[in-house]
Amino acid sequence: RQSGQFFTASGLLYERAEGGDDEDGDNSTRQSDAEQDDDGGDEVPFNVFQPKLTTLAARLGFEADLLERQPRNEDEEEKALFVDFVRCLLTIDPDARPSADEALRHPWIESFGVNPSDRDIKYPPED
């Protein structure tokens, strides 16, 4: 894979810097560093991008600590199940990611009380 061209061994995203300071007004956090050029020549500067610290729940528009606390009502329980469902589907490792069949058995899907058949999934009913 080509991920080594974009990520450090610890998983941080980086790019080679073309020169001076960041002039595009981007306010993402960057750290400059340097590495030796492949031919042993001059040092080549690069920028390491630091992601914002956030949670998936916050990115989906819910309270940031939704999964860390006990749900207070049915609405919060449904939101927590939805965030967990999305978290499962966005698992990077394909071996750890649920299959389509496993995803359909997630508690959030099952909370709708619908058990679709294979035919329903392949050919949704027309309205």
N, CA, C and O atoms as CSV, one atom per row, in Angstrom:
chain,resi,resn,atom,element,x,y,z
A,1,ARG,N,N,0.824,-1.198,0.000
A,1,ARG,CA,C,0.000,0.000,0.000
A,1,ARG,C,C,0.861,1.252,0.000
A,1,ARG,O,O,2.064,1.196,0.257
A,2,GLN,N,N,0.242,2.360,-0.286
A,2,GLN,CA,C,0.970,3.622,-0.380
A,2,GLN,C,C,0.809,4.486,0.859
A,2,GLN,O,O,1.194,5.656,0.844
A,3,SER,N,N,0.256,3.943,1.920
A,3,SER,CA,C,-0.013,4.765,3.094
A,3,SER,C,C,1.265,5.353,3.692
A,3,SER,O,O,1.209,6.397,4.342
A,4,GLY,N,N,2.410,4.709,3.489
A,4,GLY,CA,C,3.673,5.228,3.995
A,4,GLY,C,C,4.063,6.563,3.373
A,4,GLY,O,O,4.900,7.288,3.911
A,5,GLN,N,N,3.452,6.879,2.236
A,5,GLN,CA,C,3.722,8.167,1.597
A,5,GLN,C,C,2.991,9.301,2.292
A,5,GLN,O,O,3.347,10.467,2.119
A,6,PHE,N,N,1.975,8.973,3.075
A,6,PHE,CA,C,1.133,10.007,3.670
A,6,PHE,C,C,1.081,9.962,5.188
A,6,PHE,O,O,0.756,10.967,5.820
A,7,PHE,N,N,1.398,8.809,5.793
A,7,PHE,CA,C,1.285,8.644,7.230
A,7,PHE,C,C,2.622,8.245,7.838
A,7,PHE,O,O,3.396,7.498,7.238
A,8,THR,N,N,2.879,8.756,9.042
A,8,THR,CA,C,4.060,8.329,9.785
A,8,THR,C,C,3.787,6.946,10.354
A,8,THR,O,O,2.657,6.464,10.281
A,9,ALA,N,N,4.801,6.299,10.918
A,9,ALA,CA,C,4.618,4.974,11.510
A,9,ALA,C,C,3.613,5.009,12.658
A,9,ALA,O,O,2.953,4.007,12.931
A,10,SER,N,N,3.491,6.144,13.328
A,10,SER,CA,C,2.541,6.256,14.442
A,10,SER,C,C,1.143,6.661,13.973
A,10,SER,O,O,0.250,6.836,14.802
A,11,GLY,N,N,0.932,6.816,12.656
A,11,GLY,CA,C,-0.390,7.095,12.126
A,11,GLY,C,C,-0.713,8.558,11.899
A,11,GLY,O,O,-1.852,8.882,11.564
A,12,LEU,N,N,0.257,9.461,12.070
A,12,LEU,CA,C,-0.003,10.880,11.825
A,12,LEU,C,C,0.102,11.184,10.335
A,12,LEU,O,O,0.950,10.629,9.637
A,13,LEU,N,N,-0.748,12.051,9.867
A,13,LEU,CA,C,-0.762,12.466,8.469
A,13,LEU,C,C,0.301,13.541,8.252
A,13,LEU,O,O,0.438,14.452,9.067
A,14,TYR,N,N,1.055,13.436,7.151
A,14,TYR,CA,C,2.068,14.450,6.869
A,14,TYR,C,C,2.159,14.725,5.380
A,14,TYR,O,O,1.669,13.952,4.556
A,15,GLU,N,N,2.791,15.834,5.054
A,15,GLU,CA,C,3.104,16.168,3.668
A,15,GLU,C,C,4.446,16.875,3.647
A,15,GLU,O,O,4.835,17.520,4.620
A,16,ARG,N,N,5.142,16.750,2.544
A,16,ARG,CA,C,6.400,17.483,2.391
A,16,ARG,C,C,6.088,18.954,2.206
A,16,ARG,O,O,5.183,19.308,1.449
A,17,ALA,N,N,6.823,19.807,2.885
A,17,ALA,CA,C,6.607,21.252,2.784
A,17,ALA,C,C,7.320,21.761,1.543
A,17,ALA,O,O,8.441,21.349,1.242
A,18,GLU,N,N,6.665,22.651,0.832
A,18,GLU,CA,C,7.234,23.212,-0.385
A,18,GLU,C,C,8.157,24.386,-0.106
A,18,GLU,O,O,8.803,24.901,-1.019
A,19,GLY,N,N,8.220,24.799,1.115
A,19,GLY,CA,C,9.074,25.948,1.407
A,19,GLY,C,C,8.684,26.585,2.705
A,19,GLY,O,O,8.522,25.904,3.718
A,20,GLY,N,N,8.528,27.916,2.684
A,20,GLY,CA,C,8.310,28.709,3.886
A,20,GLY,C,C,7.051,28.384,4.651
A,20,GLY,O,O,6.522,27.274,4.585
A,21,ASP,N,N,6.589,29.371,5.373
A,21,ASP,CA,C,5.447,29.225,6.263
A,21,ASP,C,C,4.166,28.987,5.480
A,21,ASP,O,O,4.105,29.202,4.269
A,22,ASP,N,N,3.164,28.548,6.186
A,22,ASP,CA,C,1.837,28.315,5.628
A,22,ASP,C,C,1.198,29.663,5.304
A,22,ASP,O,O,0.938,30.462,6.203
A,23,GLU,N,N,0.949,29.912,4.036
A,23,GLU,CA,C,0.439,31.214,3.626
A,23,GLU,C,C,-1.024,31.174,3.230
A,23,GLU,O,O,-1.595,32.209,2.887
A,24,ASP,N,N,-1.649,29.998,3.270
A,24,ASP,CA,C,-3.012,29.920,2.774
A,24,ASP,C,C,-4.063,30.232,3.836
A,24,ASP,O,O,-5.258,30.108,3.567
A,25,GLY,N,N,-3.655,30.623,5.005
A,25,GLY,CA,C,-4.596,31.002,6.046
A,25,GLY,C,C,-5.252,29.814,6.723
A,25,GLY,O,O,-6.167,29.995,7.527
A,26,ASP,N,N,-4.809,28.607,6.419
A,26,ASP,CA,C,-5.370,27.417,7.042
A,26,ASP,C,C,-4.990,27.409,8.516
A,26,ASP,O,O,-3.820,27.578,8.857
A,27,ASN,N,N,-5.968,27.215,9.387
A,27,ASN,CA,C,-5.653,27.248,10.802
A,27,ASN,C,C,-5.630,25.856,11.412
A,27,ASN,O,O,-5.840,25.703,12.615
A,28,SER,N,N,-5.373,24.823,10.581
A,28,SER,CA,C,-5.177,23.502,11.153
A,28,SER,C,C,-3.811,23.481,11.830
A,28,SER,O,O,-2.892,24.197,11.431
A,29,THR,N,N,-3.697,22.658,12.846
A,29,THR,CA,C,-2.456,22.605,13.602
A,29,THR,C,C,-1.414,21.843,12.794
A,29,THR,O,O,-1.659,20.719,12.358
A,30,ARG,N,N,-0.265,22.450,12.597
A,30,ARG,CA,C,0.826,21.796,11.875
A,30,ARG,C,C,2.099,21.913,12.682
A,30,ARG,O,O,2.326,22.897,13.385
A,31,GLN,N,N,2.921,20.891,12.566
A,31,GLN,CA,C,4.233,20.938,13.180
A,31,GLN,C,C,5.250,20.721,12.074
A,31,GLN,O,O,5.130,19.783,11.286
A,32,SER,N,N,6.234,21.574,12.019
A,32,SER,CA,C,7.271,21.378,11.018
A,32,SER,C,C,8.357,20.488,11.589
A,32,SER,O,O,8.668,20.551,12.778
A,33,ASP,N,N,8.912,19.686,10.757
A,33,ASP,CA,C,10.003,18.813,11.136
A,33,ASP,C,C,10.877,18.676,9.897
A,33,ASP,O,O,10.645,19.372,8.909
A,34,ALA,N,N,11.844,17.824,9.921
A,34,ALA,CA,C,12.696,17.652,8.753
A,34,ALA,C,C,13.167,16.214,8.692
A,34,ALA,O,O,13.244,15.523,9.708
A,35,GLU,N,N,13.483,15.772,7.474
A,35,GLU,CA,C,14.048,14.452,7.283
A,35,GLU,C,C,15.156,14.571,6.251
A,35,GLU,O,O,15.186,15.521,5.469
A,36,GLN,N,N,16.058,13.616,6.251
A,36,GLN,CA,C,17.139,13.634,5.277
A,36,GLN,C,C,16.598,13.246,3.913
A,36,GLN,O,O,15.795,12.319,3.804
A,37,ASP,N,N,17.028,13.944,2.876
A,37,ASP,CA,C,16.669,13.594,1.513
A,37,ASP,C,C,17.240,12.212,1.210
A,37,ASP,O,O,18.246,11.822,1.802
A,38,ASP,N,N,16.624,11.474,0.307
A,38,ASP,CA,C,17.041,10.104,0.000
A,38,ASP,C,C,18.499,10.004,-0.440
A,38,ASP,O,O,19.154,8.997,-0.173
A,39,ASP,N,N,19.015,11.032,-1.108
A,39,ASP,CA,C,20.391,10.964,-1.591
A,39,ASP,C,C,21.392,11.480,-0.561
A,39,ASP,O,O,22.561,11.672,-0.893
A,40,GLY,N,N,20.959,11.710,0.690
A,40,GLY,CA,C,21.867,12.159,1.739
A,40,GLY,C,C,22.159,13.637,1.685
A,40,GLY,O,O,23.044,14.118,2.393
A,41,GLY,N,N,21.430,14.375,0.855
A,41,GLY,CA,C,21.670,15.798,0.693
A,41,GLY,C,C,21.001,16.624,1.773
A,41,GLY,O,O,21.007,16.263,2.950
A,42,ASP,N,N,20.426,17.736,1.352
A,42,ASP,CA,C,19.790,18.672,2.273
A,42,ASP,C,C,18.605,18.036,2.984
A,42,ASP,O,O,18.007,17.070,2.510
A,43,GLU,N,N,18.288,18.617,4.144
A,43,GLU,CA,C,17.103,18.168,4.863
A,43,GLU,C,C,15.852,18.649,4.140
A,43,GLU,O,O,15.821,19.762,3.615
A,44,VAL,N,N,14.821,17.810,4.114
A,44,VAL,CA,C,13.568,18.140,3.460
A,44,VAL,C,C,12.531,18.392,4.558
A,44,VAL,O,O,12.229,17.483,5.331
A,45,PRO,N,N,11.980,19.611,4.640
A,45,PRO,CA,C,10.982,19.870,5.691
A,45,PRO,C,C,9.637,19.242,5.337
A,45,PRO,O,O,9.292,19.091,4.165
A,46,PHE,N,N,8.893,18.885,6.369
A,46,PHE,CA,C,7.539,18.395,6.131
A,46,PHE,C,C,6.630,18.865,7.254
A,46,PHE,O,O,7.096,19.209,8.340
A,47,ASN,N,N,5.324,18.877,6.985
A,47,ASN,CA,C,4.311,19.284,7.959
A,47,ASN,C,C,3.585,18.047,8.458
A,47,ASN,O,O,3.178,17.190,7.673
A,48,VAL,N,N,3.428,17.963,9.778
A,48,VAL,CA,C,2.644,16.896,10.387
A,48,VAL,C,C,1.317,17.510,10.799
A,48,VAL,O,O,1.289,18.499,11.531
A,49,PHE,N,N,0.216,16.931,10.333
A,49,PHE,CA,C,-1.105,17.457,10.632
A,49,PHE,C,C,-1.653,16.788,11.886
A,49,PHE,O,O,-1.705,15.561,11.974
A,50,GLN,N,N,-2.057,17.594,12.843
A,50,GLN,CA,C,-2.630,17.096,14.086
A,50,GLN,C,C,-4.154,17.176,13.972
A,50,GLN,O,O,-4.691,18.271,13.799
A,51,PRO,N,N,-4.857,16.060,14.062
A,51,PRO,CA,C,-6.318,16.120,13.959
A,51,PRO,C,C,-6.931,16.784,15.189
A,51,PRO,O,O,-6.364,16.754,16.281
A,52,LYS,N,N,-8.092,17.377,14.986
A,52,LYS,CA,C,-8.821,17.944,16.112
A,52,LYS,C,C,-9.308,16.802,16.990
A,52,LYS,O,O,-9.720,15.753,16.493
A,53,LEU,N,N,-9.257,17.015,18.290
A,53,LEU,CA,C,-9.771,16.008,19.205
A,53,LEU,C,C,-11.290,16.152,19.274
A,53,LEU,O,O,-11.806,17.193,19.679
A,54,THR,N,N,-11.983,15.119,18.882
A,54,THR,CA,C,-13.436,15.125,18.877
A,54,THR,C,C,-13.927,13.695,19.005
A,54,THR,O,O,-13.130,12.757,19.029
A,55,THR,N,N,-15.214,13.531,19.086
A,55,THR,CA,C,-15.798,12.195,19.141
A,55,THR,C,C,-16.705,12.007,17.941
A,55,THR,O,O,-17.150,12.975,17.324
A,56,LEU,N,N,-16.974,10.751,17.618
A,56,LEU,CA,C,-17.883,10.460,16.513
A,56,LEU,C,C,-19.269,11.009,16.822
A,56,LEU,O,O,-19.946,11.522,15.931
A,57,ALA,N,N,-19.694,10.907,18.075
A,57,ALA,CA,C,-21.012,11.424,18.451
A,57,ALA,C,C,-21.098,12.921,18.151
A,57,ALA,O,O,-22.108,13.386,17.622
A,58,ALA,N,N,-20.056,13.674,18.480
A,58,ALA,CA,C,-20.058,15.113,18.207
A,58,ALA,C,C,-20.074,15.376,16.710
A,58,ALA,O,O,-20.758,16.291,16.250
A,59,ARG,N,N,-19.333,14.589,15.946
A,59,ARG,CA,C,-19.313,14.755,14.492
A,59,ARG,C,C,-20.679,14.465,13.870
A,59,ARG,O,O,-21.014,15.007,12.817
A,60,LEU,N,N,-21.467,13.604,14.529
A,60,LEU,CA,C,-22.803,13.275,14.026
A,60,LEU,C,C,-23.862,14.240,14.545
A,60,LEU,O,O,-25.043,14.091,14.229
A,61,GLY,N,N,-23.453,15.228,15.340
A,61,GLY,CA,C,-24.379,16.253,15.801
A,61,GLY,C,C,-24.986,16.004,17.166
A,61,GLY,O,O,-25.939,16.682,17.551
A,62,PHE,N,N,-24.447,15.035,17.912
A,62,PHE,CA,C,-24.956,14.737,19.243
A,62,PHE,C,C,-23.982,15.259,20.292
A,62,PHE,O,O,-22.940,15.820,19.956
A,63,GLU,N,N,-24.329,15.071,21.573
A,63,GLU,CA,C,-23.412,15.473,22.645
A,63,GLU,C,C,-22.141,14.639,22.554
A,63,GLU,O,O,-22.195,13.445,22.261
A,64,ALA,N,N,-21.000,15.272,22.806
A,64,ALA,CA,C,-19.706,14.610,22.626
A,64,ALA,C,C,-19.544,13.392,23.535
A,64,ALA,O,O,-18.892,12.422,23.148
A,65,ASP,N,N,-20.122,13.425,24.731
A,65,ASP,CA,C,-19.935,12.326,25.683
A,65,ASP,C,C,-21.100,11.328,25.675
A,65,ASP,O,O,-21.311,10.625,26.663
A,66,LEU,N,N,-21.837,11.261,24.603
A,66,LEU,CA,C,-23.036,10.430,24.519
A,66,LEU,C,C,-22.755,8.968,24.848
A,66,LEU,O,O,-23.532,8.344,25.571
A,67,LEU,N,N,-21.672,8.414,24.339
A,67,LEU,CA,C,-21.375,6.993,24.566
A,67,LEU,C,C,-20.709,6.738,25.909
A,67,LEU,O,O,-20.673,5.595,26.366
A,68,GLU,N,N,-20.184,7.770,26.547
A,68,GLU,CA,C,-19.475,7.583,27.812
A,68,GLU,C,C,-20.399,7.599,29.024
A,68,GLU,O,O,-19.986,7.179,30.105
A,69,ARG,N,N,-21.613,8.062,28.882
A,69,ARG,CA,C,-22.524,8.166,30.025
A,69,ARG,C,C,-23.724,7.240,29.830
A,69,ARG,O,O,-23.987,6.759,28.728
A,70,GLN,N,N,-24.436,7.006,30.916
A,70,GLN,CA,C,-25.651,6.202,30.864
A,70,GLN,C,C,-26.765,7.004,30.188
A,70,GLN,O,O,-26.992,8.159,30.548
A,71,PRO,N,N,-27.461,6.413,29.217
A,71,PRO,CA,C,-28.576,7.132,28.585
A,71,PRO,C,C,-29.652,7.462,29.617
A,71,PRO,O,O,-30.007,6.630,30.453
A,72,ARG,N,N,-30.164,8.691,29.541
A,72,ARG,CA,C,-31.163,9.138,30.505
A,72,ARG,C,C,-32.587,8.827,30.059
A,72,ARG,O,O,-33.497,8.752,30.884
A,73,ASN,N,N,-32.777,8.648,28.761
A,73,ASN,CA,C,-34.122,8.372,28.259
A,73,ASN,C,C,-34.026,7.551,26.978
A,73,ASN,O,O,-32.934,7.237,26.505
A,74,GLU,N,N,-35.186,7.210,26.427
A,74,GLU,CA,C,-35.229,6.387,25.223
A,74,GLU,C,C,-34.579,7.064,24.023
A,74,GLU,O,O,-33.930,6.404,23.211
A,75,ASP,N,N,-34.749,8.369,23.911
A,75,ASP,CA,C,-34.165,9.126,22.806
A,75,ASP,C,C,-32.638,9.051,22.837
A,75,ASP,O,O,-32.000,8.847,21.804
A,76,GLU,N,N,-32.057,9.218,24.029
A,76,GLU,CA,C,-30.596,9.125,24.142
A,76,GLU,C,C,-30.108,7.711,23.875
A,76,GLU,O,O,-29.039,7.521,23.294
A,77,GLU,N,N,-30.885,6.715,24.295
A,77,GLU,CA,C,-30.527,5.313,24.026
A,77,GLU,C,C,-30.485,5.062,22.520
A,77,GLU,O,O,-29.564,4.415,22.023
A,78,GLU,N,N,-31.483,5.574,21.794
A,78,GLU,CA,C,-31.517,5.394,20.337
A,78,GLU,C,C,-30.340,6.112,19.667
A,78,GLU,O,O,-29.729,5.575,18.743
A,79,LYS,N,N,-30.027,7.313,20.129
A,79,LYS,CA,C,-28.879,8.045,19.575
A,79,LYS,C,C,-27.587,7.291,19.830
A,79,LYS,O,O,-26.737,7.201,18.945
A,80,ALA,N,N,-27.427,6.742,21.045
A,80,ALA,CA,C,-26.214,5.992,21.380
A,80,ALA,C,C,-26.090,4.743,20.514
A,80,ALA,O,O,-24.995,4.417,20.055
A,81,LEU,N,N,-27.192,4.045,20.288
A,81,LEU,CA,C,-27.165,2.869,19.419
A,81,LEU,C,C,-26.798,3.254,17.987
A,81,LEU,O,O,-26.044,2.541,17.325
A,82,PHE,N,N,-27.331,4.381,17.509
A,82,PHE,CA,C,-27.007,4.837,16.160
A,82,PHE,C,C,-25.514,5.163,16.030
A,82,PHE,O,O,-24.874,4.774,15.052
A,83,VAL,N,N,-24.963,5.879,17.017
A,83,VAL,CA,C,-23.539,6.221,16.978
A,83,VAL,C,C,-22.702,4.947,17.006
A,83,VAL,O,O,-21.703,4.850,16.293
A,84,ASP,N,N,-23.097,3.969,17.817
A,84,ASP,CA,C,-22.369,2.707,17.864
A,84,ASP,C,C,-22.456,1.982,16.522
A,84,ASP,O,O,-21.471,1.396,16.073
A,85,PHE,N,N,-23.614,2.014,15.884
A,85,PHE,CA,C,-23.785,1.398,14.566
A,85,PHE,C,C,-22.849,2.033,13.539
A,85,PHE,O,O,-22.175,1.323,12.792
A,86,VAL,N,N,-22.805,3.360,13.499
A,86,VAL,CA,C,-21.926,4.061,12.556
A,86,VAL,C,C,-20.466,3.762,12.881
A,86,VAL,O,O,-19.659,3.558,11.974
A,87,ARG,N,N,-20.116,3.734,14.179
A,87,ARG,CA,C,-18.744,3.425,14.597
A,87,ARG,C,C,-18.329,2.056,14.079
A,87,ARG,O,O,-17.216,1.886,13.582
A,88,CYS,N,N,-19.226,1.079,14.195
A,88,CYS,CA,C,-18.921,-0.268,13.699
A,88,CYS,C,C,-18.691,-0.272,12.185
A,88,CYS,O,O,-17.760,-0.910,11.692
A,89,LEU,N,N,-19.546,0.442,11.460
A,89,LEU,CA,C,-19.426,0.461,9.994
A,89,LEU,C,C,-18.170,1.183,9.524
A,89,LEU,O,O,-17.649,0.880,8.450
A,90,LEU,N,N,-17.676,2.141,10.319
A,90,LEU,CA,C,-16.494,2.911,9.924
A,90,LEU,C,C,-15.189,2.313,10.433
A,90,LEU,O,O,-14.145,2.960,10.366
A,91,THR,N,N,-15.237,1.088,10.939
A,91,THR,CA,C,-14.021,0.413,11.399
A,91,THR,C,C,-13.052,0.288,10.230
A,91,THR,O,O,-13.414,-0.216,9.168
A,92,ILE,N,N,-11.828,0.744,10.426
A,92,ILE,CA,C,-10.849,0.753,9.338
A,92,ILE,C,C,-10.420,-0.653,8.944
A,92,ILE,O,O,-10.315,-0.953,7.754
A,93,ASP,N,N,-10.173,-1.516,9.916
A,93,ASP,CA,C,-9.712,-2.874,9.640
A,93,ASP,C,C,-10.859,-3.698,9.055
A,93,ASP,O,O,-11.849,-3.942,9.744
A,94,PRO,N,N,-10.744,-4.130,7.797
A,94,PRO,CA,C,-11.844,-4.875,7.173
A,94,PRO,C,C,-12.154,-6.189,7.896
A,94,PRO,O,O,-13.293,-6.655,7.864
A,95,ASP,N,N,-11.155,-6.789,8.545
A,95,ASP,CA,C,-11.404,-8.034,9.267
A,95,ASP,C,C,-12.233,-7.801,10.523
A,95,ASP,O,O,-12.961,-8.696,10.954
A,96,ALA,N,N,-12.135,-6.618,11.115
A,96,ALA,CA,C,-12.894,-6.289,12.320
A,96,ALA,C,C,-14.236,-5.636,11.995
A,96,ALA,O,O,-15.127,-5.594,12.843
A,97,ARG,N,N,-14.380,-5.128,10.771
A,97,ARG,CA,C,-15.620,-4.474,10.345
A,97,ARG,C,C,-16.721,-5.526,10.173
A,97,ARG,O,O,-16.450,-6.615,9.667
A,98,PRO,N,N,-17.961,-5.220,10.587
A,98,PRO,CA,C,-19.027,-6.215,10.439
A,98,PRO,C,C,-19.399,-6.431,8.971
A,98,PRO,O,O,-19.314,-5.526,8.140
A,99,SER,N,N,-19.812,-7.660,8.690
A,99,SER,CA,C,-20.327,-7.954,7.351
A,99,SER,C,C,-21.710,-7.318,7.232
A,99,SER,O,O,-22.248,-6.810,8.216
A,100,ALA,N,N,-22.281,-7.346,6.041
A,100,ALA,CA,C,-23.623,-6.788,5.849
A,100,ALA,C,C,-24.632,-7.522,6.714
A,100,ALA,O,O,-25.522,-6.900,7.294
A,101,ASP,N,N,-24.503,-8.838,6.806
A,101,ASP,CA,C,-25.418,-9.625,7.625
A,101,ASP,C,C,-25.275,-9.262,9.102
A,101,ASP,O,O,-26.272,-9.113,9.809
A,102,GLU,N,N,-24.036,-9.121,9.559
A,102,GLU,CA,C,-23.803,-8.728,10.959
A,102,GLU,C,C,-24.332,-7.324,11.218
A,102,GLU,O,O,-24.897,-7.067,12.281
A,103,ALA,N,N,-24.160,-6.418,10.271
A,103,ALA,CA,C,-24.652,-5.049,10.441
A,103,ALA,C,C,-26.177,-5.031,10.557
A,103,ALA,O,O,-26.734,-4.238,11.316
A,104,LEU,N,N,-26.845,-5.898,9.811
A,104,LEU,CA,C,-28.306,-5.959,9.883
A,104,LEU,C,C,-28.804,-6.529,11.207
A,104,LEU,O,O,-29.977,-6.379,11.550
A,105,ARG,N,N,-27.905,-7.189,11.957
A,105,ARG,CA,C,-28.272,-7.711,13.278
A,105,ARG,C,C,-27.868,-6.772,14.405
A,105,ARG,O,O,-27.991,-7.130,15.577
A,106,HIS,N,N,-27.386,-5.570,14.071
A,106,HIS,CA,C,-27.006,-4.610,15.109
A,106,HIS,C,C,-28.259,-4.186,15.882
A,106,HIS,O,O,-29.333,-4.072,15.293
A,107,PRO,N,N,-28.135,-3.951,17.191
A,107,PRO,CA,C,-29.304,-3.554,17.995
A,107,PRO,C,C,-30.034,-2.315,17.476
A,107,PRO,O,O,-31.249,-2.217,17.645
A,108,TRP,N,N,-29.333,-1.369,16.849
A,108,TRP,CA,C,-30.019,-0.187,16.324
A,108,TRP,C,C,-30.956,-0.569,15.183
A,108,TRP,O,O,-32.078,-0.067,15.113
A,109,ILE,N,N,-30.515,-1.446,14.295
A,109,ILE,CA,C,-31.364,-1.909,13.189
A,109,ILE,C,C,-32.515,-2.742,13.745
A,109,ILE,O,O,-33.663,-2.583,13.328
A,110,GLU,N,N,-32.203,-3.630,14.687
A,110,GLU,CA,C,-33.230,-4.491,15.256
A,110,GLU,C,C,-34.257,-3.711,16.071
A,110,GLU,O,O,-35.372,-4.189,16.281
A,111,SER,N,N,-33.891,-2.512,16.533
A,111,SER,CA,C,-34.832,-1.713,17.330
A,111,SER,C,C,-36.036,-1.248,16.510
A,111,SER,O,O,-37.037,-0.811,17.077
A,112,PHE,N,N,-35.946,-1.340,15.193
A,112,PHE,CA,C,-37.063,-0.950,14.344
A,112,PHE,C,C,-38.111,-2.051,14.246
A,112,PHE,O,O,-39.199,-1.834,13.714
A,113,GLY,N,N,-37.778,-3.243,14.767
A,113,GLY,CA,C,-38.739,-4.342,14.756
A,113,GLY,C,C,-38.971,-4.930,13.384
A,113,GLY,O,O,-39.972,-5.612,13.161
A,114,VAL,N,N,-38.069,-4.678,12.470
A,114,VAL,CA,C,-38.200,-5.182,11.105
A,114,VAL,C,C,-37.110,-6.216,10.887
A,114,VAL,O,O,-35.945,-5.976,11.205
A,115,ASN,N,N,-37.480,-7.337,10.359
A,115,ASN,CA,C,-36.513,-8.373,10.032
A,115,ASN,C,C,-36.604,-8.607,8.527
A,115,ASN,O,O,-37.326,-9.497,8.077
A,116,PRO,N,N,-35.867,-7.802,7.744
A,116,PRO,CA,C,-36.009,-7.913,6.282
A,116,PRO,C,C,-35.462,-9.237,5.763
A,116,PRO,O,O,-34.451,-9.748,6.243
A,117,SER,N,N,-36.147,-9.764,4.787
A,117,SER,CA,C,-35.673,-10.982,4.137
A,117,SER,C,C,-34.613,-10.607,3.108
A,117,SER,O,O,-34.421,-9.433,2.791
A,118,ASP,N,N,-33.929,-11.626,2.593
A,118,ASP,CA,C,-32.931,-11.372,1.548
A,118,ASP,C,C,-33.584,-10.706,0.339
A,118,ASP,O,O,-32.992,-9.825,-0.285
A,119,ARG,N,N,-34.798,-11.127,0.013
A,119,ARG,CA,C,-35.499,-10.543,-1.136
A,119,ARG,C,C,-35.795,-9.064,-0.893
A,119,ARG,O,O,-35.667,-8.253,-1.810
A,120,ASP,N,N,-36.193,-8.699,0.342
A,120,ASP,CA,C,-36.467,-7.296,0.667
A,120,ASP,C,C,-35.212,-6.444,0.544
A,120,ASP,O,O,-35.275,-5.293,0.112
A,121,ILE,N,N,-34.078,-7.007,0.921
A,121,ILE,CA,C,-32.820,-6.258,0.866
A,121,ILE,C,C,-32.394,-6.055,-0.583
A,121,ILE,O,O,-31.963,-4.966,-0.960
A,122,LYS,N,N,-32.515,-7.109,-1.400
A,122,LYS,CA,C,-32.104,-7.015,-2.804
A,122,LYS,C,C,-33.078,-6.182,-3.624
A,122,LYS,O,O,-32.666,-5.420,-4.498
A,123,TYR,N,N,-34.378,-6.326,-3.342
A,123,TYR,CA,C,-35.402,-5.633,-4.109
A,123,TYR,C,C,-36.346,-4.932,-3.147
A,123,TYR,O,O,-37.373,-5.500,-2.777
A,124,PRO,N,N,-36.022,-3.702,-2.731
A,124,PRO,CA,C,-36.873,-2.996,-1.768
A,124,PRO,C,C,-38.296,-2.852,-2.312
A,124,PRO,O,O,-38.490,-2.665,-3.514
A,125,PRO,N,N,-39.288,-2.938,-1.423
A,125,PRO,CA,C,-40.658,-2.784,-1.888
A,125,PRO,C,C,-40.888,-1.409,-2.484
A,125,PRO,O,O,-40.390,-0.404,-1.977
A,126,GLU,N,N,-41.644,-1.379,-3.558
A,126,GLU,CA,C,-41.923,-0.104,-4.212
A,126,GLU,C,C,-43.086,0.569,-3.496
A,126,GLU,O,O,-44.012,-0.100,-3.037
A,127,ASP,N,N,-43.035,1.880,-3.405
A,127,ASP,CA,C,-44.098,2.636,-2.721
A,127,ASP,C,C,-45.296,2.819,-3.608
A,127,ASP,O,O,-46.282,3.431,-3.195
